[in-house]
Amino acid sequence: MDYNTQRKKLILPEYGRSIHKMVDWVSTISDRDERNRQIRAVIAVMGNMNPHLRDVNDFKHKLWDHVQIMSDFRIDIDSPFPTPTRESFNADMNRVPYKTDPIRIRHYGRNIQMMINDVARKSDSEAKDKALIMLANHMKKLYVTWNKDVVHDDIIFRDIEFLSKGRIKVPEGTKLSQAYNLNVAAATSKISQKGKQAQPQPQPAKKKKK
């Protein structure tokens, strides 16, 4: 018996063994014109596996690159696109830098922390006040989302001062939107009413037969 485990490893398994065999066979054709004609037929078959993409130019480019990969970059054909090299696919990828500084209050997230730093750096007092109110209202929304409880404005103002390391102090008398607190109160009331309805109602006592 001829088992797959005993056969040549597939470089791109999503195309299956038949496509790999076609590419290997085309690589052995000595006549260049015939080799080009046959590889175009193979690429047409590969495109039929994803018919909704076969006419997209970028997808065609990918198919020609995949032929080179399946042939281990040994097939000599006239591609309408730049021929890739083994080195271009084995090049080290650029690492994505990640933030390593800790998130000081987790339910606000790192973006809020960064936005508070941006607000603290603003020099225009009017623009700074407007940005601060918008940011504080958004923080109140996040607080309610995660804590499911009514939040007082003083808590948000205290968190802003903490996250800004004392650089931002919210002016006295500043008021935030109460819409989020109203939503929480309404949701709490609805849950309470459902709980009352779920409780078993007392049944009237049955009269004893004489």
C-alpha positions as CSV (number, residue, x, y, z in Angstrom):
1,M,0.0,0.0,0.0
2,D,1.1,3.5,-0.8
3,Y,0.3,5.7,2.2
4,N,0.4,9.5,2.4
5,T,2.9,9.3,5.2
6,Q,5.3,7.6,2.8
7,R,4.9,10.2,0.1
8,K,6.6,13.5,-0.5
9,K,5.5,16.2,2.0
10,L,3.1,18.7,0.5
11,I,4.5,22.3,0.6
12,L,1.0,23.9,0.3
13,P,-1.4,21.3,1.5
14,E,-4.5,23.4,0.6
15,Y,-4.0,22.6,-3.1
16,G,-3.8,18.9,-2.6
17,R,-1.4,16.3,-4.0
18,S,-2.8,16.4,-7.5
19,I,-1.8,20.0,-8.1
20,H,1.6,19.4,-6.6
21,K,2.1,16.5,-9.1
22,M,1.0,18.8,-12.0
23,V,3.5,21.4,-11.0
24,D,6.3,18.7,-10.7
25,W,5.3,17.3,-14.1
26,V,5.4,20.8,-15.8
27,S,8.8,21.4,-14.3
28,T,10.1,18.4,-16.3
29,I,8.9,19.7,-19.7
30,S,11.9,20.6,-21.8
31,D,10.2,22.9,-24.3
32,R,9.8,26.3,-22.8
33,D,6.7,27.4,-24.8
34,E,4.9,24.1,-23.9
35,R,6.0,24.5,-20.3
36,N,4.5,28.0,-20.1
37,R,1.3,26.8,-21.8
38,Q,0.9,23.9,-19.4
39,I,1.6,26.0,-16.3
40,R,-1.1,28.4,-17.3
41,A,-3.6,25.5,-17.4
42,V,-2.5,24.4,-13.9
43,I,-3.0,27.9,-12.6
44,A,-6.5,28.0,-14.1
45,V,-7.3,24.8,-12.2
46,M,-5.9,26.4,-9.0
47,G,-8.0,29.5,-9.6
48,N,-11.1,27.3,-9.9
49,M,-10.7,26.3,-6.3
50,N,-11.6,29.9,-5.4
51,P,-13.8,31.0,-8.4
52,H,-14.9,34.3,-6.6
53,L,-11.2,35.4,-6.5
54,R,-9.7,34.0,-9.8
55,D,-10.2,37.3,-11.7
56,V,-8.7,39.5,-9.0
57,N,-5.3,40.7,-10.1
58,D,-3.7,40.3,-6.6
59,F,-5.1,36.7,-6.4
60,K,-3.5,35.9,-9.8
61,H,-0.2,37.2,-8.5
62,K,-0.5,34.9,-5.5
63,L,-1.2,31.9,-7.7
64,W,1.9,32.4,-9.7
65,D,3.9,32.8,-6.5
66,H,2.4,29.6,-5.2
67,V,3.5,27.7,-8.3
68,Q,7.1,28.8,-7.5
69,I,6.8,27.7,-3.9
70,M,5.3,24.3,-4.8
71,S,8.2,23.7,-7.2
72,D,10.7,24.7,-4.5
73,F,11.6,27.7,-6.7
74,R,13.0,25.4,-9.4
75,I,10.4,25.8,-12.2
76,D,11.6,28.0,-15.1
77,I,8.5,29.8,-16.5
78,D,7.6,33.2,-17.9
79,S,5.5,34.8,-15.2
80,P,3.5,38.0,-15.8
81,F,4.6,39.0,-12.2
82,P,8.0,39.4,-10.6
83,T,9.4,36.0,-9.8
84,P,9.8,35.5,-6.0
85,T,13.0,34.0,-4.5
86,R,13.5,31.7,-1.6
87,E,15.2,34.4,0.3
88,S,12.2,36.8,0.0
89,F,10.0,34.2,1.7
90,N,12.5,33.2,4.4
91,A,13.3,36.8,5.4
92,D,12.7,37.6,9.1
93,M,9.5,39.4,9.7
94,N,9.6,42.8,11.5
95,R,8.5,42.4,15.1
96,V,5.5,44.4,16.2
97,P,6.4,46.5,19.3
98,Y,4.1,45.9,22.2
99,K,3.5,48.2,25.2
100,T,5.0,46.8,28.3
101,D,4.0,49.5,30.8
102,P,1.2,48.2,33.2
103,I,-2.4,49.3,32.8
104,R,-3.1,51.3,36.0
105,I,-6.9,50.8,36.1
106,R,-7.9,47.8,34.0
107,H,-11.5,48.5,33.3
108,Y,-10.5,51.7,31.5
109,G,-7.9,50.0,29.4
110,R,-4.6,51.3,27.9
111,N,-6.2,53.6,25.3
112,I,-7.9,55.7,28.0
113,Q,-4.5,55.9,29.8
114,M,-2.9,57.2,26.6
115,M,-5.7,59.7,26.0
116,I,-5.4,61.2,29.5
117,N,-1.7,61.7,28.8
118,D,-2.6,63.5,25.6
119,V,-5.1,65.7,27.4
120,A,-2.6,66.5,30.1
121,R,-0.1,67.8,27.4
122,K,-2.6,70.2,25.8
123,S,-1.7,73.9,26.2
124,D,-5.0,75.4,25.0
125,S,-7.2,75.5,28.1
126,E,-10.5,75.7,26.2
127,A,-9.6,72.7,24.0
128,K,-8.3,70.8,27.1
129,D,-11.5,71.4,29.0
130,K,-13.7,70.1,26.1
131,A,-11.5,67.1,25.6
132,L,-11.5,66.4,29.3
133,I,-15.4,66.4,29.5
134,M,-15.7,64.0,26.5
135,L,-13.1,61.7,28.0
136,A,-14.7,61.7,31.5
137,N,-18.1,60.9,30.0
138,H,-16.5,58.0,28.1
139,M,-14.8,56.7,31.2
140,K,-18.1,56.9,33.1
141,K,-19.6,54.7,30.3
142,L,-16.8,52.2,30.6
143,Y,-17.1,52.1,34.4
144,V,-20.8,51.3,34.2
145,T,-20.2,48.7,31.5
146,W,-17.8,46.7,33.7
147,N,-19.1,47.4,37.2
148,K,-22.8,47.3,36.5
149,D,-23.3,49.9,39.2
150,V,-24.3,53.6,39.5
151,V,-21.1,55.7,39.5
152,H,-20.7,59.1,41.0
153,D,-18.8,61.8,39.1
154,D,-16.3,62.2,41.9
155,I,-15.1,58.6,41.3
156,I,-14.3,59.4,37.6
157,F,-12.6,62.7,38.6
158,R,-10.5,60.9,41.2
159,D,-9.5,58.2,38.6
160,I,-8.5,60.9,36.1
161,E,-6.2,62.6,38.6
162,F,-4.7,59.2,39.5
163,L,-4.1,58.2,35.8
164,S,-2.6,61.6,35.0
165,K,-0.4,61.3,38.0
166,G,-1.8,64.6,39.4
167,R,-1.3,66.6,36.2
168,I,-5.1,67.0,35.6
169,K,-7.5,68.3,38.3
170,V,-11.1,68.5,37.2
171,P,-12.6,71.9,38.0
172,E,-15.1,72.0,40.8
173,G,-18.8,72.0,39.7
174,T,-18.1,69.9,36.6
175,K,-21.1,67.7,35.8
176,L,-21.1,64.6,33.7
177,S,-23.9,62.9,31.8
178,Q,-26.4,61.0,34.0
179,A,-27.7,58.9,31.2
180,Y,-25.4,55.9,32.1
181,N,-26.6,55.9,35.7
182,L,-30.2,56.0,34.5
183,N,-29.6,53.0,32.3
184,V,-28.2,51.1,35.2
185,A,-31.0,52.0,37.5
186,A,-33.6,51.0,34.9
187,A,-31.8,47.6,34.3
188,T,-31.6,47.0,38.1
189,S,-35.3,47.8,38.5
190,K,-36.2,45.4,35.7
191,I,-34.1,42.6,37.2
192,S,-35.7,43.2,40.6
193,Q,-39.2,43.0,39.2
194,K,-38.4,39.8,37.4
195,G,-37.1,38.4,40.7
196,K,-40.3,39.3,42.5
197,Q,-42.4,37.7,39.7
198,A,-40.3,34.5,39.9
199,Q,-41.0,34.1,43.6
200,P,-43.8,31.5,44.4
201,Q,-47.1,33.2,45.3
202,P,-48.8,32.0,48.6
203,Q,-51.7,29.7,47.9
204,P,-55.0,30.1,49.8
205,A,-55.6,27.5,52.5
206,K,-57.9,24.6,51.6
207,K,-61.1,24.3,53.6
208,K,-61.3,21.1,55.7
209,K,-64.2,18.8,54.8
210,K,-66.8,18.3,57.6
